Structures are given as C-alpha cells and as structure tokens.
Amino acid sequence: MSNNSPIILWFRRDLRLSDHPALEAAALSGRPVIPVFLDDEVVHGLGAAPKWRLGLGVESFATRLDGIGSRLTLRRGRALDCLRALIAETGARAVWWTRQYDPDQIARDTEVKAALKEDGIEAKSFRGHLIFEPWEVETGTGKFYQVYTPFWKAVRGRDVPARLTAREKLKAPTDWPASDALDDWQMGRAMNRGADVVHPHLVVGEEAAQTRLSVFARDKMAEYAEARDQMDSDATSGLSENLTYGEISPLALWESGQRGMAEGKPGAETFLKEVVWREFAYHLIYHTPHIVKDSWRAGWERFPWSRENDDTLRWKQGRTGIEIVDAAMRELYVTGRMHNRARMLVGSYLTKHMLTHWRVGQNWFEECLIDWDPAANAMGWQWVAGSGPDASPYFRIFNPETQAEKFDRKRAYRRKWLTELSTDPPVTARAFFDACPRAWGLAPDMPYPDPLVPLAEGRKRALEAYEARDRSLEGQ
C-alpha cells in the first residue's frame, strides 16, 4: 500500500472532529484524507424527522471540515457502489469508519468490508459510537447482560479510553472528487410544512452540542436526579439529539458526569446512569438483534395486540382524551422530541390501555423523533410494553392521571401543548396545528374529545389480557 494513497474516511453517525478515533488515526497516518458522507441504503430508509435532522447535521459538519481546510464529499446510492466509485476516482487504498451496532448497519458494513477486502482495499472500523463495546462487557459466565442494573454495576468503575482533542488540520488530496450538492438530496422533503415549526427547537452541530453540555453541567446537573422527571421544567441535558448523530461523543458526557461526581453534584451519578442506559440499549441490540422487530421476551408472539386503526390515528394526533398523553404527542409534532417521562406514559397508554402493538408506536417515533436512535427506540418501546428487558413486572400499567399529578402538578406542561385548556392558548399549543398534516382536518378550536379508552376500563382490560396470556403459557 502506498504511503501516499488517500484514506476515504466514511462518516455516518459520527459528525464531529473531536474525540473521533478513526479521524485521529487517519490524521496521524500522514496520508491524504477524503471525508465522505453517503446517502445510502440505510439513510434512505430513515423516517421524515430523523432524515431531515441528519441532513442538517451533515450541513453543519461540512462547514466544520471547511474550517480546517478539508471538505465533505457527498454521494448518493448503495454504499458499496459509491465507495468503489470513489476508490476508482481517487486512488484510495483504504476506507475507514466508526462502527455501528444495529442490524441494518451491521449488514451494510459487513458487506462493504468483505467486498473491499476482496478488492484488495483496506477496510477498517473503529470504536467511537459507544464507551463500552458490546463484546467487552460480559457476565461472570461469559454471557451478555440482559438486565440494566447488573450492566451498570459492571461498567461504572471501568477505565475508559482517553478522549481525543479535535484535529485542526487534515492532509488534503491532490485532487478532490466530485461531490453531490446536499440541497439536491432534499432530505427534509417529507417534513413538509412541519420543518418550519420544528426547526427553532433544534440544536445542531458539534460546537452547539459542546455548549449544550457545558450549560447542563454548570446549571442543571446538580438537580438532575430530582428534576429530570418534572415535565414542566427544562431540567434534562437535551443531548440525545446530538448523541444520535455523533455531534458529541458519549465519552464527553461520561467525563462531564465523572467531573460532576468529583465536585459532589448530587445528580451526576444519575446522569451517568442515563449515559449507560444508552450503552445497554446497544449492548442488547448487538447481542439480540431481533429486539428491533420481534418481541424480546418469549411468549409474546400470540398476545392479542391490535394494529393500525382509527384509534391509533387519534393517538398520533394527540386526541385520546387523556390530557397528559395528548400534550406529549403534540409536543412531539412541534419539537421533534418528547420528554422522557412522557415517552413512558404515551407508550404505556398505547400498549396497555389501548392494547396496541408496540411496533405501531415504535414506527411512529421513528418517523417523528429528531433524536431517533435505533437501539434506544427499540428497547424503550419493548420495555414499556412489557415484552422487553425490564426487571419490573410486565403487567405494570402507568396511570396517566396520577403521573400527571406527580410530574405536572401545576398543569404547565399540559397547558403548554393543548389549545383546549385555555381561552388564549400559547404559541406552543397553536403550533401543533401549523405542523400537523392538513389531511387530518384538525383545528385549534375543536372541542376536546372524550377519553378514547377510559383509564379504569383500559387497565381492567389489559390485566385480563395478561391473565389470559399467562394461562395460555401454562397450557403449553
């Protein structure tokens, strides 16, 4: 291999210059580096909001590369075809990237690595998306962890890789390959009119993510354990958006949390546990990839879930008649995000009170969340449905009213997102009707609906279904 041959550095969900092992290794090689982003078969399958948000992240990252005298080459098509074309055009003899762990990306990367090696090209993957590689964390018997708390205990005291500073220069090739124009890809096309509504709520790019973390550590980390569930307060880090696209590394959050622990901030350990919750989600999706589409626990295949119907449409529209659920669903459509406590409540209502398959909710979140993450979304929906990795009883059913009384005591969260609760609703509540599809035919002056499934009735029906499930399993 020529010491002067370029390295194609294939960026995916790692849109940053700092704390990037693949980029660091490429820079240290002394060889020309050609940064590349592909609108490939995996990106093509993304939902409306995550694809749009990814495009904004790519745009921001391209500007970062320009600032250090490099540039981002864009190509559209099947990943292997695009990479082979770039190799032919540039004379590159290596393609490097940051590892991913969900089934779709593993399948793509496995094909690419095998084919490029067959072509005589160095194909190499690096860590960086996680702190703890899934195969590095094992139980005492050499198996993977299936429950979060033992996983947390296994990793909390481990040494972690050193963080890497941002590279200020990358060696450029003699000639840059041609690049697509990002605007031509129209990555936000499916957002339609919703893009203008959601856009002000985004925090895009590496520098903005670093600022977000600094502000959280300074102003919010100390109270995080107590305040994070309060739905009417801005007490969380918001960094799930930036972690999703690799605009900040999990190591940066880990280091910040450890510093908070050393400073005696009460909420720092809880923050670290949330960072590790994401690690656990990827641990599971790597070892049990069926979690993405099939019930993680055995015995749920014949549970009488309902599927898409008129009731699930009302759930998506935030018109179930349960205020806290509807407020959360409208927050999702206006901001592209949803408070974490609210995610549990809307998930529980859909899967337990409505007895609707968790895949319906999973797919809707995949369409609407700007912080959509394949591992966290799959594990979260199965966790709340009862079919996933939860140490609590699967028949636990959240009561939205008591949860609202506890975590939205002054009703500020509900008033913020529901026009029906005020004669002069705030801009946030009215914005939902500017973002939602016109085909829904919704208007802010519509009367608030009666409950789709009354809470007591829904709870009774769910428990009866669980009892029938248990009897069916006993009879096998």
Buried (B, 14 or more C-beta within 10 A) or exposed (E): EEEEBBBBBBBBBBBBBBBBBBBBBBBEBEBBBBBBBBBBBBBEEBBBBBBBBBBBBBBBBBEBBEEBEBBBBBBBBBBBBBBBEBBEBBBBBBBBBBBBBBBBBBEBBEBBBEBBEEEEBBBBBBBBBBBBBBEEBEEEEEEBBBEBEBBBEBBEEEEEBEEBEBBEEBBBBEEBBEBBEBEEBEBBEBBEEBBEBBBEBBBBBBBBBBEBBEEBBEEBBBBBBEBBBBBBBEBBBBBBBBBBBBBBBBBBBBBBBBEBBEEEBBBBBBBBBBBBBBBBBBBBBBBBBEBBEEBBBEBBEEBEBEEBEEBBEBBBBBBBBBBBBBBBBBBBBBBBBBBBBBBBBBBBBBBBBBBBBBBBBBBBBBBBBBBBBBBBBBBBBBBBBBBBBBEEEBBEBBBBEEBBEEBBEEBEBBBBBBBBBEEEBEEBBEBBBBBBEEEEEBEBEEEEBEBBBEBEEBBEBBEEBBEEBEEEEEEE
